[in-house]
Amino acid sequence: MPGTDRVVRDGQVAVLVSPGHGAGWSTWNEGSRDQMLFDPQIISIMLADEPRDQRLSKARTLAELKYPGAYLGGLDTIEVAFVPEGTRFILDEYDGNESIRLERELPWIQV
């Protein structure tokens, strides 16, 4: 998305998703979705080499400051996924469980 800061490693773009049921990280925050999806500061925290509970605590503190009023329930299961740079994808969400679907994986119907 133009204007969105992204973390790129070895041609892969970091994306924040919450694969657990309950609440979606970015899908439940439509107004801030794009920023939350690629947030470089939260990605950096989640990729740090320290216990998960410490990373989640730091990420929550930062998210509360950056996204006032956002629903942060999806933060509890947040993970960093990597998508090949330039790849189109969508986030599927069901009952808070977010998953990445790449364009080439979608069952398109052509008429």
N, CA, C and O atoms as a GROMACS GRO file, in nm:
protein
  444
    1MET      N    1   0.082  -0.116   0.000
    1MET     CA    2   0.000   0.000   0.000
    1MET      C    3   0.087   0.124   0.000
    1MET      O    4   0.174   0.138   0.086
    2PRO      N    5   0.066   0.210  -0.092
    2PRO     CA    6   0.150   0.329  -0.101
    2PRO      C    7   0.146   0.409   0.029
    2PRO      O    8   0.041   0.426   0.091
    3GLY      N    9   0.263   0.458   0.068
    3GLY     CA   10   0.272   0.540   0.187
    3GLY      C   11   0.282   0.463   0.317
    3GLY      O   12   0.297   0.523   0.424
    4THR      N   13   0.275   0.332   0.309
    4THR     CA   14   0.282   0.249   0.430
    4THR      C   15   0.425   0.200   0.448
    4THR      O   16   0.483   0.141   0.357
    5ASP      N   17   0.482   0.225   0.565
    5ASP     CA   18   0.615   0.171   0.596
    5ASP      C   19   0.605   0.021   0.608
    5ASP      O   20   0.511  -0.032   0.666
    6ARG      N   21   0.703  -0.047   0.552
    6ARG     CA   22   0.703  -0.193   0.558
    6ARG      C   23   0.839  -0.244   0.598
    6ARG      O   24   0.941  -0.183   0.570
    7VAL      N   25   0.838  -0.358   0.665
    7VAL     CA   26   0.962  -0.428   0.699
    7VAL      C   27   0.982  -0.534   0.592
    7VAL      O   28   0.896  -0.621   0.572
    8VAL      N   29   1.096  -0.527   0.523
    8VAL     CA   30   1.125  -0.622   0.416
    8VAL      C   31   1.256  -0.693   0.450
    8VAL      O   32   1.357  -0.630   0.480
    9ARG      N   33   1.252  -0.826   0.445
    9ARG     CA   34   1.370  -0.909   0.469
    9ARG      C   35   1.382  -1.014   0.358
    9ARG      O   36   1.290  -1.093   0.337
   10ASP      N   37   1.493  -1.012   0.291
   10ASP     CA   38   1.518  -1.110   0.185
   10ASP      C   39   1.402  -1.120   0.086
   10ASP      O   40   1.362  -1.229   0.047
   11GLY      N   41   1.347  -1.005   0.047
   11GLY     CA   42   1.239  -1.002  -0.051
   11GLY      C   43   1.103  -1.041   0.004
   11GLY      O   44   1.009  -1.060  -0.073
   12GLN      N   45   1.092  -1.052   0.135
   12GLN     CA   46   0.966  -1.090   0.200
   12GLN      C   47   0.917  -0.972   0.285
   12GLN      O   48   0.996  -0.912   0.359
   13VAL      N   49   0.790  -0.939   0.275
   13VAL     CA   50   0.731  -0.830   0.353
   13VAL      C   51   0.668  -0.887   0.480
   13VAL      O   52   0.592  -0.983   0.474
   14ALA      N   53   0.702  -0.827   0.594
   14ALA     CA   54   0.645  -0.870   0.722
   14ALA      C   55   0.503  -0.819   0.735
   14ALA      O   56   0.473  -0.704   0.705
   15VAL      N   57   0.414  -0.909   0.780
   15VAL     CA   58   0.272  -0.879   0.797
   15VAL      C   59   0.230  -0.930   0.934
   15VAL      O   60   0.264  -1.042   0.972
   16LEU      N   61   0.156  -0.849   1.008
   16LEU     CA   62   0.106  -0.891   1.139
   16LEU      C   63  -0.031  -0.953   1.124
   16LEU      O   64  -0.123  -0.892   1.069
   17VAL      N   65  -0.045  -1.075   1.174
   17VAL     CA   66  -0.175  -1.145   1.171
   17VAL      C   67  -0.200  -1.208   1.307
   17VAL      O   68  -0.108  -1.238   1.382
   18SER      N   69  -0.327  -1.227   1.338
   18SER     CA   70  -0.364  -1.295   1.463
   18SER      C   71  -0.440  -1.422   1.426
   18SER      O   72  -0.560  -1.417   1.397
   19PRO      N   73  -0.370  -1.536   1.426
   19PRO     CA   74  -0.433  -1.660   1.382
   19PRO      C   75  -0.523  -1.726   1.486
   19PRO      O   76  -0.586  -1.827   1.455
   20GLY      N   77  -0.531  -1.673   1.606
   20GLY     CA   78  -0.617  -1.735   1.707
   20GLY      C   79  -0.759  -1.685   1.699
   20GLY      O   80  -0.784  -1.575   1.650
   21HIS      N   81  -0.851  -1.765   1.746
   21HIS     CA   82  -0.991  -1.723   1.748
   21HIS      C   83  -1.013  -1.620   1.858
   21HIS      O   84  -0.941  -1.618   1.958
   22GLY      N   85  -1.112  -1.537   1.839
   22GLY     CA   86  -1.148  -1.437   1.938
   22GLY      C   87  -1.161  -1.299   1.877
   22GLY      O   88  -1.270  -1.241   1.879
   23ALA      N   89  -1.052  -1.245   1.822
   23ALA     CA   90  -1.056  -1.113   1.761
   23ALA      C   91  -0.944  -1.102   1.659
   23ALA      O   92  -0.836  -1.159   1.676
   24GLY      N   93  -0.971  -1.030   1.552
   24GLY     CA   94  -0.869  -1.006   1.452
   24GLY      C   95  -0.786  -0.884   1.488
   24GLY      O   96  -0.837  -0.787   1.544
   25TRP      N   97  -0.658  -0.890   1.458
   25TRP     CA   98  -0.568  -0.778   1.488
   25TRP      C   99  -0.603  -0.658   1.400
   25TRP      O  100  -0.645  -0.554   1.451
   26SER      N  101  -0.586  -0.670   1.270
   26SER     CA  102  -0.614  -0.556   1.183
   26SER      C  103  -0.754  -0.562   1.123
   26SER      O  104  -0.812  -0.457   1.094
   27THR      N  105  -0.808  -0.681   1.104
   27THR     CA  106  -0.939  -0.692   1.039
   27THR      C  107  -1.051  -0.637   1.127
   27THR      O  108  -1.158  -0.602   1.076
   28TRP      N  109  -1.029  -0.628   1.256
   28TRP     CA  110  -1.130  -0.572   1.345
   28TRP      C  111  -1.108  -0.423   1.368
   28TRP      O  112  -1.174  -0.364   1.454
   29ASN      N  113  -1.017  -0.364   1.295
   29ASN     CA  114  -0.985  -0.222   1.309
   29ASN      C  115  -0.975  -0.158   1.171
   29ASN      O  116  -0.868  -0.114   1.129
   30GLU      N  117  -1.087  -0.154   1.102
   30GLU     CA  118  -1.090  -0.112   0.963
   30GLU      C  119  -1.025   0.024   0.939
   30GLU      O  120  -0.954   0.040   0.840
   31GLY      N  121  -1.047   0.120   1.027
   31GLY     CA  122  -0.992   0.254   1.007
   31GLY      C  123  -0.840   0.259   1.014
   31GLY      O  124  -0.778   0.346   0.953
   32SER      N  125  -0.779   0.166   1.086
   32SER     CA  126  -0.633   0.162   1.102
   32SER      C  127  -0.573   0.037   1.041
   32SER      O  128  -0.456   0.007   1.064
   33ARG      N  129  -0.652  -0.037   0.964
   33ARG     CA  130  -0.610  -0.169   0.916
   33ARG      C  131  -0.473  -0.170   0.850
   33ARG      O  132  -0.387  -0.249   0.888
   34ASP      N  133  -0.452  -0.084   0.752
   34ASP     CA  134  -0.327  -0.088   0.676
   34ASP      C  135  -0.206  -0.057   0.763
   34ASP      O  136  -0.102  -0.120   0.750
   35GLN      N  137  -0.221   0.040   0.853
   35GLN     CA  138  -0.110   0.075   0.941
   35GLN      C  139  -0.081  -0.038   1.038
   35GLN      O  140   0.035  -0.070   1.063
   36MET      N  141  -0.185  -0.100   1.094
   36MET     CA  142  -0.168  -0.208   1.191
   36MET      C  143  -0.112  -0.334   1.125
   36MET      O  144  -0.036  -0.407   1.187
   37LEU      N  145  -0.150  -0.358   1.004
   37LEU     CA  146  -0.107  -0.476   0.930
   37LEU      C  147   0.044  -0.479   0.909
   37LEU      O  148   0.107  -0.585   0.917
   38PHE      N  149   0.103  -0.361   0.881
   38PHE     CA  150   0.245  -0.352   0.848
   38PHE      C  151   0.325  -0.274   0.952
   38PHE      O  152   0.438  -0.234   0.922
   39ASP      N  153   0.273  -0.251   1.071
   39ASP     CA  154   0.337  -0.163   1.169
   39ASP      C  155   0.481  -0.206   1.196
   39ASP      O  156   0.504  -0.310   1.258
   40PRO      N  157   0.580  -0.125   1.151
   40PRO     CA  158   0.720  -0.167   1.166
   40PRO      C  159   0.768  -0.174   1.310
   40PRO      O  160   0.854  -0.256   1.342
   41GLN      N  161   0.715  -0.090   1.398
   41GLN     CA  162   0.758  -0.093   1.537
   41GLN      C  163   0.708  -0.218   1.608
   41GLN      O  164   0.782  -0.281   1.684
   42ILE      N  165   0.584  -0.253   1.585
   42ILE     CA  166   0.529  -0.373   1.649
   42ILE      C  167   0.593  -0.499   1.589
   42ILE      O  168   0.618  -0.596   1.661
   43ILE      N  169   0.618  -0.496   1.460
   43ILE     CA  170   0.688  -0.609   1.397
   43ILE      C  171   0.825  -0.626   1.461
   43ILE      O  172   0.865  -0.738   1.493
   44SER      N  173   0.897  -0.517   1.480
   44SER     CA  174   1.029  -0.524   1.543
   44SER      C  175   1.021  -0.584   1.683
   44SER      O  176   1.104  -0.667   1.720
   45ILE      N  177   0.922  -0.543   1.759
   45ILE     CA  178   0.903  -0.598   1.894
   45ILE      C  179   0.876  -0.747   1.887
   45ILE      O  180   0.935  -0.825   1.962
   46MET      N  181   0.788  -0.788   1.796
   46MET     CA  182   0.748  -0.929   1.789
   46MET      C  183   0.859  -1.019   1.734
   46MET      O  184   0.857  -1.140   1.757
   47LEU      N  185   0.955  -0.961   1.662
   47LEU     CA  186   1.067  -1.041   1.610
   47LEU      C  187   1.186  -1.042   1.707
   47LEU      O  188   1.285  -1.112   1.682
   48ALA      N  189   1.178  -0.968   1.814
   48ALA     CA  190   1.289  -0.961   1.910
   48ALA      C  191   1.311  -1.096   1.977
   48ALA      O  192   1.220  -1.178   1.988
   49ASP      N  193   1.434  -1.116   2.020
   49ASP     CA  194   1.472  -1.241   2.083
   49ASP      C  195   1.454  -1.229   2.235
   49ASP      O  196   1.550  -1.214   2.310
   50GLU      N  197   1.329  -1.237   2.278
   50GLU     CA  198   1.296  -1.236   2.421
   50GLU      C  199   1.165  -1.313   2.438
   50GLU      O  200   1.096  -1.340   2.340
   51PRO      N  201   1.130  -1.348   2.560
   51PRO     CA  202   1.009  -1.427   2.582
   51PRO      C  203   0.884  -1.361   2.523
   51PRO      O  204   0.870  -1.239   2.523
   52ARG      N  205   0.794  -1.446   2.473
   52ARG     CA  206   0.674  -1.396   2.407
   52ARG      C  207   0.592  -1.304   2.498
   52ARG      O  208   0.541  -1.202   2.451
   53ASP      N  209   0.578  -1.337   2.625
   53ASP     CA  210   0.497  -1.253   2.713
   53ASP      C  211   0.556  -1.113   2.726
   53ASP      O  212   0.481  -1.016   2.736
   54GLN      N  213   0.687  -1.101   2.725
   54GLN     CA  214   0.751  -0.970   2.730
   54GLN      C  215   0.728  -0.893   2.600
   54GLN      O  216   0.701  -0.772   2.602
   55ARG      N  217   0.737  -0.963   2.487
   55ARG     CA  218   0.712  -0.898   2.358
   55ARG      C  219   0.568  -0.851   2.349
   55ARG      O  220   0.542  -0.739   2.304
   56LEU      N  221   0.474  -0.934   2.393
   56LEU     CA  222   0.333  -0.896   2.388
   56LEU      C  223   0.304  -0.776   2.477
   56LEU      O  224   0.225  -0.689   2.440
   57SER      N  225   0.366  -0.772   2.593
   57SER     CA  226   0.346  -0.659   2.684
   57SER      C  227   0.396  -0.528   2.620
   57SER      O  228   0.328  -0.426   2.625
   58LYS      N  229   0.514  -0.533   2.560
   58LYS     CA  230   0.567  -0.415   2.492
   58LYS      C  231   0.480  -0.375   2.373
   58LYS      O  232   0.453  -0.257   2.351
   59ALA      N  233   0.437  -0.474   2.297
   59ALA     CA  234   0.353  -0.447   2.180
   59ALA      C  235   0.220  -0.385   2.222
   59ALA      O  236   0.171  -0.292   2.157
   60ARG      N  237   0.162  -0.434   2.330
   60ARG     CA  238   0.035  -0.379   2.379
   60ARG      C  239   0.053  -0.234   2.422
   60ARG      O  240  -0.030  -0.149   2.387
   61THR      N  241   0.158  -0.204   2.497
   61THR     CA  242   0.183  -0.067   2.541
   61THR      C  243   0.195   0.026   2.421
   61THR      O  244   0.136   0.134   2.419
   62LEU      N  245   0.271  -0.015   2.322
   62LEU     CA  246   0.289   0.067   2.202
   62LEU      C  247   0.158   0.081   2.125
   62LEU      O  248   0.124   0.191   2.082
   63ALA      N  249   0.085  -0.030   2.107
   63ALA     CA  250  -0.040  -0.026   2.032
   63ALA      C  251  -0.143   0.066   2.098
   63ALA      O  252  -0.215   0.137   2.029
   64GLU      N  253  -0.149   0.064   2.230
   64GLU     CA  254  -0.242   0.153   2.300
   64GLU      C  255  -0.209   0.299   2.276
   64GLU      O  256  -0.299   0.383   2.268
   65LEU      N  257  -0.081   0.331   2.264
   65LEU     CA  258  -0.039   0.469   2.235
   65LEU      C  259  -0.064   0.507   2.089
   65LEU      O  260  -0.112   0.616   2.060
   66LYS      N  261  -0.032   0.416   1.998
   66LYS     CA  262  -0.042   0.446   1.855
   66LYS      C  263  -0.184   0.439   1.800
   66LYS      O  264  -0.218   0.512   1.707
   67TYR      N  265  -0.266   0.353   1.859
   67TYR     CA  266  -0.400   0.328   1.805
   67TYR      C  267  -0.506   0.346   1.913
   67TYR      O  268  -0.574   0.250   1.949
   68PRO      N  269  -0.521   0.470   1.965
   68PRO     CA  270  -0.622   0.492   2.070
   68PRO      C  271  -0.762   0.457   2.018
   68PRO      O  272  -0.800   0.497   1.908
   69GLY      N  273  -0.834   0.384   2.097
   69GLY     CA  274  -0.970   0.345   2.058
   69GLY      C  275  -0.977   0.219   1.975
   69GLY      O  276  -1.086   0.168   1.950
   70ALA      N  277  -0.863   0.168   1.930
   70ALA     CA  278  -0.863   0.044   1.851
   70ALA      C  279  -0.893  -0.074   1.943
   70ALA      O  280  -0.860  -0.073   2.061
   71TYR      N  281  -0.956  -0.176   1.886
   71TYR     CA  282  -0.980  -0.299   1.960
   71TYR      C  283  -0.855  -0.385   1.948
   71TYR      O  284  -0.816  -0.422   1.838
   72LEU      N  285  -0.793  -0.417   2.061
   72LEU     CA  286  -0.664  -0.486   2.060
   72LEU      C  287  -0.672  -0.632   2.104
   72LEU      O  288  -0.571  -0.690   2.141
   73GLY      N  289  -0.791  -0.691   2.101
   73GLY     CA  290  -0.806  -0.830   2.141
   73GLY      C  291  -0.722  -0.925   2.057
   73GLY      O  292  -0.676  -1.028   2.108
   74GLY      N  293  -0.702  -0.894   1.931
   74GLY     CA  294  -0.623  -0.980   1.843
   74GLY      C  295  -0.475  -0.982   1.876
   74GLY      O  296  -0.401  -1.068   1.828
   75LEU      N  297  -0.432  -0.888   1.959
   75LEU     CA  298  -0.291  -0.882   1.996
   75LEU      C  299  -0.246  -1.005   2.073
   75LEU      O  300  -0.128  -1.040   2.069
   76ASP      N  301  -0.334  -1.070   2.142
   76ASP     CA  302  -0.299  -1.185   2.224
   76ASP      C  303  -0.238  -1.301   2.144
   76ASP      O  304  -0.158  -1.378   2.196
   77THR      N  305  -0.277  -1.314   2.017
   77THR     CA  306  -0.227  -1.424   1.935
   77THR      C  307  -0.144  -1.376   1.816
   77THR      O  308  -0.117  -1.453   1.724
   78ILE      N  309  -0.106  -1.250   1.817
   78ILE     CA  310  -0.039  -1.190   1.700
   78ILE      C  311   0.092  -1.262   1.666
   78ILE      O  312   0.167  -1.306   1.753
   79GLU      N  313   0.116  -1.271   1.536
   79GLU     CA  314   0.238  -1.331   1.483
   79GLU      C  315   0.284  -1.250   1.363
   79GLU      O  316   0.205  -1.177   1.303
   80VAL      N  317   0.410  -1.264   1.329
   80VAL     CA  318   0.463  -1.202   1.208
   80VAL      C  319   0.471  -1.310   1.100
   80VAL      O  320   0.534  -1.414   1.118
   81ALA      N  321   0.406  -1.283   0.989
   81ALA     CA  322   0.413  -1.371   0.873
   81ALA      C  323   0.489  -1.295   0.764
   81ALA      O  324   0.498  -1.172   0.768
   82PHE      N  325   0.541  -1.367   0.668
   82PHE     CA  326   0.614  -1.302   0.558
   82PHE      C  327   0.550  -1.339   0.426
   82PHE      O  328   0.518  -1.456   0.400
   83VAL      N  329   0.531  -1.236   0.342
   83VAL     CA  330   0.470  -1.252   0.210
   83VAL      C  331   0.571  -1.202   0.106
   83VAL      O  332   0.631  -1.097   0.127
   84PRO      N  333   0.590  -1.275  -0.003
   84PRO     CA  334   0.685  -1.229  -0.105
   84PRO      C  335   0.650  -1.087  -0.152
   84PRO      O  336   0.534  -1.057  -0.182
   85GLU      N  337   0.750  -1.002  -0.159
   85GLU     CA  338   0.731  -0.864  -0.200
   85GLU      C  339   0.662  -0.859  -0.337
   85GLU      O  340   0.700  -0.933  -0.428
   86GLY      N  341   0.564  -0.773  -0.350
   86GLY     CA  342   0.490  -0.757  -0.475
   86GLY      C  343   0.373  -0.852  -0.491
   86GLY      O  344   0.300  -0.844  -0.590
   87THR      N  345   0.354  -0.944  -0.396
   87THR     CA  346   0.245  -1.042  -0.404
   87THR      C  347   0.116  -0.980  -0.354
   87THR      O  348   0.113  -0.914  -0.250
   88ARG      N  349   0.010  -1.002  -0.427
   88ARG     CA  350  -0.122  -0.957  -0.382
   88ARG      C  351  -0.181  -1.064  -0.290
   88ARG      O  352  -0.171  -1.184  -0.318
   89PHE      N  353  -0.243  -1.018  -0.180
   89PHE     CA  354  -0.301  -1.111  -0.085
   89PHE      C  355  -0.422  -1.047  -0.018
   89PHE      O  356  -0.442  -0.926  -0.025
   90ILE      N  357  -0.500  -1.131   0.046
   90ILE     CA  358  -0.609  -1.083   0.130
   90ILE      C  359  -0.595  -1.151   0.266
   90ILE      O  360  -0.529  -1.254   0.280
   91LEU      N  361  -0.658  -1.090   0.365
   91LEU     CA  362  -0.666  -1.153   0.496
   91LEU      C  363  -0.805  -1.213   0.508
   91LEU      O  364  -0.905  -1.142   0.502
   92ASP      N  365  -0.810  -1.342   0.524
   92ASP     CA  366  -0.936  -1.408   0.558
   92ASP      C  367  -0.952  -1.395   0.708
   92ASP      O  368  -0.854  -1.405   0.782
   93GLU      N  369  -1.072  -1.374   0.753
   93GLU     CA  370  -1.097  -1.366   0.897
   93GLU      C  371  -1.227  -1.438   0.928
   93GLU      O  372  -1.330  -1.412   0.866
   94TYR      N  373  -1.220  -1.527   1.023
   94TYR     CA  374  -1.339  -1.595   1.072
   94TYR      C  375  -1.328  -1.605   1.223
   94TYR      O  376  -1.235  -1.667   1.274
   95ASP      N  377  -1.421  -1.545   1.294
   95ASP     CA  378  -1.424  -1.548   1.439
   95ASP      C  379  -1.291  -1.501   1.499
   95ASP      O  380  -1.244  -1.553   1.600
   96GLY      N  381  -1.232  -1.400   1.433
   96GLY     CA  382  -1.107  -1.344   1.481
   96GLY      C  383  -0.983  -1.412   1.429
   96GLY      O  384  -0.873  -1.357   1.441
   97ASN      N  385  -0.996  -1.530   1.371
   97ASN     CA  386  -0.881  -1.604   1.320
   97ASN      C  387  -0.844  -1.548   1.182
   97ASN      O  388  -0.916  -1.569   1.084
   98GLU      N  389  -0.732  -1.478   1.177
   98GLU     CA  390  -0.685  -1.420   1.051
   98GLU      C  391  -0.588  -1.515   0.983
   98GLU      O  392  -0.504  -1.578   1.049
   99SER      N  393  -0.600  -1.526   0.852
   99SER     CA  394  -0.504  -1.604   0.775
   99SER      C  395  -0.480  -1.532   0.643
   99SER      O  396  -0.568  -1.464   0.591
  100ILE      N  397  -0.361  -1.549   0.591
  100ILE     CA  398  -0.322  -1.485   0.465
  100ILE      C  399  -0.355  -1.578   0.350
  100ILE      O  400  -0.325  -1.698   0.353
  101ARG      N  401  -0.418  -1.521   0.247
  101ARG     CA  402  -0.443  -1.596   0.124
  101ARG      C  403  -0.380  -1.520   0.009
  101ARG      O  404  -0.418  -1.406  -0.020
  102LEU      N  405  -0.284  -1.583  -0.056
  102LEU     CA  406  -0.218  -1.522  -0.169
  102LEU      C  407  -0.308  -1.526  -0.290
  102LEU      O  408  -0.390  -1.617  -0.304
  103GLU      N  409  -0.294  -1.428  -0.378
  103GLU     CA  410  -0.378  -1.420  -0.497
  103GLU      C  411  -0.376  -1.551  -0.576
  103GLU      O  412  -0.479  -1.598  -0.624
  104ARG      N  413  -0.257  -1.609  -0.590
  104ARG     CA  414  -0.247  -1.733  -0.670
  104ARG      C  415  -0.318  -1.852  -0.605
  104ARG      O  416  -0.341  -1.954  -0.671
  105GLU      N  417  -0.352  -1.840  -0.478
  105GLU     CA  418  -0.422  -1.949  -0.408
  105GLU      C  419  -0.574  -1.936  -0.411
  105GLU      O  420  -0.645  -2.028  -0.371
  106LEU      N  421  -0.623  -1.822  -0.458
  106LEU     CA  422  -0.768  -1.798  -0.456
  106LEU      C  423  -0.835  -1.871  -0.572
  106LEU      O  424  -0.782  -1.874  -0.683
  107PRO      N  425  -0.950  -1.929  -0.546
  107PRO     CA  426  -1.020  -2.005  -0.651
  107PRO      C  427  -1.103  -1.911  -0.742
  107PRO      O  428  -1.225  -1.906  -0.732
  108TRP      N  429  -1.035  -1.841  -0.829
  108TRP     CA  430  -1.103  -1.746  -0.918
  108TRP      C  431  -1.194  -1.821  -1.015
  108TRP      O  432  -1.164  -1.933  -1.056
  109ILE      N  433  -1.304  -1.759  -1.050
  109ILE     CA  434  -1.396  -1.812  -1.152
  109ILE      C  435  -1.392  -1.714  -1.269
  109ILE      O  436  -1.414  -1.594  -1.249
  110GLN      N  437  -1.366  -1.762  -1.386
  110GLN     CA  438  -1.360  -1.676  -1.503
  110GLN      C  439  -1.474  -1.712  -1.596
  110GLN      O  440  -1.504  -1.830  -1.618
  111VAL      N  441  -1.538  -1.609  -1.649
  111VAL     CA  442  -1.650  -1.632  -1.742
  111VAL      C  443  -1.618  -1.576  -1.877
  111VAL      O  444  -1.700  -1.586  -1.969
   0.00000   0.00000   0.00000
